[in-house]
């Protein structure tokens, strides 16, 4: 085989790089893509961040975000949505529209029973007085597994994940503003002293003091 024949065969067998490149995103697809990203984002996303994710020019993303916002607000001929696109913290994120927050509160209150179980109350008390505290530490104090109870308290918005320990990887929990509101106090410092409710060591029997 001659040099020219080898070159021609190699060229024919080599994959086309141009075929692997994504085609330019059309306007409708771009709007859908940006909207989908914004709907699942847990933090505000900057225009640059979205543009980099979709490998699309910043000016096109900015225009798409503006169009989506107008659509949510009912400015493009559609009805006003129950959610809106807000620019906060240097980025964009979808939020429940303020005049429909009452509906979400009703939904949440109906989804969750009003009363907490005894186990949930005990766990909540441990977190309130010992925060920040990890799930393992809570379980050690209560002497039982607290995974499901912690999930319940998180879903009620009574506790939150404060930080993750850099050494152990354990999530540390603390109480929330909702917890304070339910108790009618301003800060954790307003919690009643727990010492009056603890048993007197001098009155403990041998079995209780162990």
DOFIZA-699802 format. One record per residue (C-alpha): residue in one letter; y, z, x. Coordinates in Angstrom, 3 decimals. Layout:
N
NURO type        y        z        x
NURO    a        Y        Z        X
...
//
This chain:
210
NURO type        y        z        x
NURO    x    0.000    0.000    0.000
NURO    x    3.384   -1.001    1.352
NURO    x    6.324    1.354    1.781
NURO    x    8.118   -0.251   -1.195
NURO    x    5.023    0.143   -3.424
NURO    x    4.708    3.857   -2.486
NURO    x    8.389    4.432   -3.287
NURO    x    8.068    2.665   -6.635
NURO    x    4.935    4.672   -7.600
NURO    x    6.569    7.954   -6.634
NURO    x    9.654    7.145   -8.674
NURO    x    7.536    6.309  -11.733
NURO    x    5.467    9.509  -11.466
NURO    x    8.367   11.871  -10.790
NURO    x    9.577   13.790  -13.872
NURO    x   12.951   12.845  -15.212
NURO    x   15.372   15.707  -14.675
NURO    x   17.751   14.318  -17.257
NURO    x   15.102   14.659  -19.996
NURO    x   14.936   18.423  -19.409
NURO    x   18.639   18.999  -19.865
NURO    x   19.635   20.375  -23.293
NURO    x   21.496   18.003  -25.543
NURO    x   25.069   18.915  -26.475
NURO    x   25.116   21.350  -29.418
NURO    x   26.571   19.877  -32.584
NURO    x   29.299   21.713  -34.472
NURO    x   27.027   22.987  -37.259
NURO    x   24.330   24.084  -34.820
NURO    x   26.897   25.784  -32.608
NURO    x   28.326   27.728  -35.551
NURO    x   24.833   28.807  -36.550
NURO    x   23.921   29.783  -32.995
NURO    x   27.068   31.868  -32.460
NURO    x   26.683   33.507  -35.872
NURO    x   23.045   34.388  -35.140
NURO    x   23.979   35.998  -31.816
NURO    x   26.795   37.999  -33.399
NURO    x   24.533   39.225  -36.206
NURO    x   22.003   40.765  -33.811
NURO    x   24.439   42.053  -31.187
NURO    x   24.588   45.836  -30.875
NURO    x   27.814   45.786  -28.860
NURO    x   30.960   43.649  -29.053
NURO    x   30.488   40.312  -27.282
NURO    x   33.250   38.544  -25.409
NURO    x   33.900   34.826  -25.846
NURO    x   32.955   34.284  -22.195
NURO    x   29.659   36.125  -22.667
NURO    x   28.687   33.975  -25.659
NURO    x   29.799   30.807  -23.867
NURO    x   27.653   31.653  -20.856
NURO    x   24.652   32.425  -23.065
NURO    x   24.882   29.067  -24.842
NURO    x   26.079   27.113  -21.780
NURO    x   29.007   25.891  -23.862
NURO    x   32.715   25.613  -22.964
NURO    x   34.766   28.709  -23.747
NURO    x   37.254   26.797  -25.909
NURO    x   34.420   25.580  -28.164
NURO    x   33.056   29.108  -28.568
NURO    x   36.535   30.452  -29.325
NURO    x   36.967   27.809  -32.031
NURO    x   33.506   28.585  -33.443
NURO    x   34.222   32.328  -33.618
NURO    x   37.509   31.612  -35.395
NURO    x   35.740   29.387  -37.940
NURO    x   33.027   31.992  -38.544
NURO    x   35.637   34.712  -39.058
NURO    x   37.499   32.546  -41.572
NURO    x   34.223   31.821  -43.369
NURO    x   33.355   35.534  -43.596
NURO    x   36.872   36.260  -44.885
NURO    x   36.595   33.578  -47.562
NURO    x   39.382   31.472  -46.055
NURO    x   37.251   28.354  -45.797
NURO    x   36.558   28.047  -49.503
NURO    x   33.517   30.346  -49.655
NURO    x   33.500   33.809  -51.201
NURO    x   34.481   36.797  -49.101
NURO    x   31.394   38.307  -47.489
NURO    x   30.356   41.942  -47.540
NURO    x   30.697   41.948  -43.767
NURO    x   33.416   40.795  -41.422
NURO    x   33.909   39.756  -37.825
NURO    x   36.188   42.082  -35.893
NURO    x   37.582   41.888  -32.377
NURO    x   37.067   45.332  -30.851
NURO    x   36.637   46.645  -27.332
NURO    x   37.345   43.290  -25.755
NURO    x   34.727   41.440  -27.787
NURO    x   33.550   40.393  -31.242
NURO    x   31.065   42.154  -33.513
NURO    x   29.982   42.031  -37.155
NURO    x   30.875   45.081  -39.260
NURO    x   30.511   46.074  -42.902
NURO    x   33.720   45.137  -44.689
NURO    x   35.759   48.272  -45.351
NURO    x   35.933   47.837  -49.125
NURO    x   32.124   47.680  -49.293
NURO    x   31.364   50.720  -47.140
NURO    x   30.831   52.727  -50.345
NURO    x   27.864   50.504  -51.214
NURO    x   26.211   51.125  -47.858
NURO    x   26.735   54.880  -48.216
NURO    x   25.098   54.794  -51.647
NURO    x   22.198   52.778  -50.285
NURO    x   21.633   55.147  -47.366
NURO    x   21.857   58.252  -49.530
NURO    x   19.320   56.822  -51.982
NURO    x   16.984   55.734  -49.207
NURO    x   16.832   59.205  -47.669
NURO    x   15.965   62.384  -49.550
NURO    x   18.806   64.898  -49.725
NURO    x   16.930   67.870  -48.315
NURO    x   15.568   68.167  -44.810
NURO    x   12.128   69.615  -44.245
NURO    x   11.745   73.018  -42.600
NURO    x   10.510   71.281  -39.442
NURO    x   13.583   69.023  -39.395
NURO    x   15.938   71.975  -39.894
NURO    x   14.298   73.913  -37.064
NURO    x   14.473   70.912  -34.746
NURO    x   18.093   70.275  -35.690
NURO    x   18.947   73.900  -34.906
NURO    x   17.320   73.633  -31.469
NURO    x   19.309   70.478  -30.700
NURO    x   22.564   71.949  -32.005
NURO    x   22.361   75.077  -29.878
NURO    x   20.746   73.605  -26.759
NURO    x   22.324   70.118  -26.530
NURO    x   22.075   67.981  -24.553
NURO    x   18.309   68.329  -24.769
NURO    x   15.357   65.974  -24.340
NURO    x   12.532   65.436  -26.799
NURO    x   10.079   67.081  -24.404
NURO    x   12.256   70.170  -24.143
NURO    x   12.540   70.372  -27.932
NURO    x    8.755   70.117  -28.261
NURO    x    8.328   72.832  -25.640
NURO    x   10.598   75.211  -27.553
NURO    x    9.046   74.518  -30.949
NURO    x    5.490   74.250  -29.674
NURO    x    4.743   71.089  -31.689
NURO    x    5.234   67.336  -31.421
NURO    x    8.716   66.441  -32.668
NURO    x    8.704   62.631  -32.412
NURO    x    8.745   61.923  -36.162
NURO    x   11.267   64.683  -36.867
NURO    x   13.644   63.372  -34.204
NURO    x   13.386   59.883  -35.727
NURO    x   14.259   61.344  -39.133
NURO    x   17.317   63.135  -37.761
NURO    x   18.421   59.956  -35.980
NURO    x   18.055   57.899  -39.168
NURO    x   20.157   60.456  -41.069
NURO    x   22.891   60.185  -38.438
NURO    x   22.718   63.920  -37.715
NURO    x   21.837   63.492  -34.040
NURO    x   22.446   60.767  -31.487
NURO    x   21.199   59.643  -28.076
NURO    x   23.750   61.040  -25.629
NURO    x   22.396   59.736  -22.326
NURO    x   19.226   58.949  -20.397
NURO    x   18.319   61.145  -17.444
NURO    x   18.443   58.965  -14.328
NURO    x   15.564   60.829  -12.680
NURO    x   13.111   61.391  -15.514
NURO    x   14.138   58.577  -17.885
NURO    x   14.160   61.112  -20.739
NURO    x   16.664   60.538  -23.536
NURO    x   18.883   63.536  -24.223
NURO    x   20.043   64.206  -27.760
NURO    x   23.053   65.885  -29.306
NURO    x   24.611   66.332  -32.732
NURO    x   27.083   63.941  -34.375
NURO    x   30.307   64.042  -36.364
NURO    x   28.167   63.694  -39.494
NURO    x   26.392   66.921  -38.561
NURO    x   29.740   68.707  -38.198
NURO    x   30.989   67.281  -41.496
NURO    x   27.880   68.472  -43.341
NURO    x   28.348   71.987  -41.965
NURO    x   32.094   71.930  -42.565
NURO    x   33.010   72.748  -38.974
NURO    x   35.212   70.999  -36.419
NURO    x   33.267   71.501  -33.196
NURO    x   29.963   72.836  -31.942
NURO    x   31.871   75.910  -30.772
NURO    x   32.301   76.821  -34.446
NURO    x   28.554   77.287  -34.921
NURO    x   27.679   80.898  -35.762
NURO    x   26.334   83.021  -32.933
NURO    x   22.577   82.902  -32.892
NURO    x   22.050   86.256  -31.177
NURO    x   22.386   88.340  -34.378
NURO    x   19.465   86.398  -35.854
NURO    x   17.124   86.947  -32.910
NURO    x   14.669   89.857  -33.065
NURO    x   15.503   92.997  -31.124
NURO    x   13.332   93.033  -27.967
NURO    x   12.968   96.809  -28.320
NURO    x   11.347   96.399  -31.734
NURO    x    8.839   93.723  -30.746
NURO    x    5.154   94.563  -30.736
NURO    x    3.066   93.714  -27.671
NURO    x    1.772   90.529  -29.298
NURO    x    5.257   89.353  -30.314
NURO    x    6.752   89.969  -26.882
NURO    x    4.220   87.820  -25.060
//
